[in-house]
Amino acid sequence: MADADDIREGNDFGIGIPVPNQNFYLKGHDNAGFGIKNRMANMFNKKSGNSVMLAFDHGFLMGPTSGLERVDLNILPLAPYVDVMMGTKGMVRSTVPAECETPIALRADAGTTLLTTMNDNECMSVEEALAMNAQCMAVMLSIGCKDTEATTVKNLYRLADKANPLGMPVMGITAVGKEMARDARYFSLAARVCAENGANIVKTYYCEGFEKVVACTPVPVVIAGGKKLPELDALDLCYKAINAGAVGVDMGRNIFQSEDPAAMAQAVSGVVHDGLTPKEGLDMFNTLKEA
Ligand code: 5RP
């Protein structure tokens, strides 16, 4: 057991030094099997190495929140503009047409809502996710939340144990709760715990010092968007995260609650894949919005 009275904070992250001897284009996956690599490659663009994932899983916690009242009307038209659609099994099965060509990431845990405690959840089965042709299963970890941390860590490592041998990648989502600090120290801890317990992708939040979070996480890191921001600020968040080493976004409200979600999805993609600056992204948003 670690000595809790002598936890020395890391300070040498080798920021900017690439991981040596990597052949596969996604960090930490050289030793993965064909199924994992193939699914990862379906989600992350081979040219940019990055991904725009559209998260519309909020309903399982929040109900029909703004922008998700009708997933068929609000979300499906955005599918051509993103690399991955991330939703729950119930919403995907009921609403996404089987002809949809955009890969699906499944929100794989459930059990509590915003009305109760934070994500003390169960996971869906890997067989069901495989049957739905999902490219990845995503579960939340509430690190630092004394009531649910143990359950959510167990969920992740048990899911990774089952999913990885079947070729199914797992995404660990670092929760943010009222009692959790939103800084590089917290997100580094949470992201690293996800990776050490078997996550193939870590989804976390952008913060000051984000380079450290990415550097100490041995697998690809993507960011969530969080609450709706003005479009320029949301594009700035994407830009800073990509420049700090993130390989994409798994973004919801800043796309589907935008004044023009299709224009915003394309502007985010411009920043994530094509290196647009936030200002160039905003120009693109305004041009598409007016078209
Ligand atoms: C919540 C999630 C959401 O998918 C995540 O928060 C992304 O959405 P947003 O960009 O709206 O924050 O994982 O559990």
Boltz pocket constraint, residues with backbone or C-beta under 6 A from the ligand:
constraints:
  - pocket:
      binder: B
      contacts: [[A, 55], [A, 56], [A, 57], [A, 58], [A, 140], [A, 173], [A, 224], [A, 225], [A, 226], [A, 227], [A, 250], [A, 251], [A, 252], [A, 253], [A, 254]]
      max_distance: 6.0
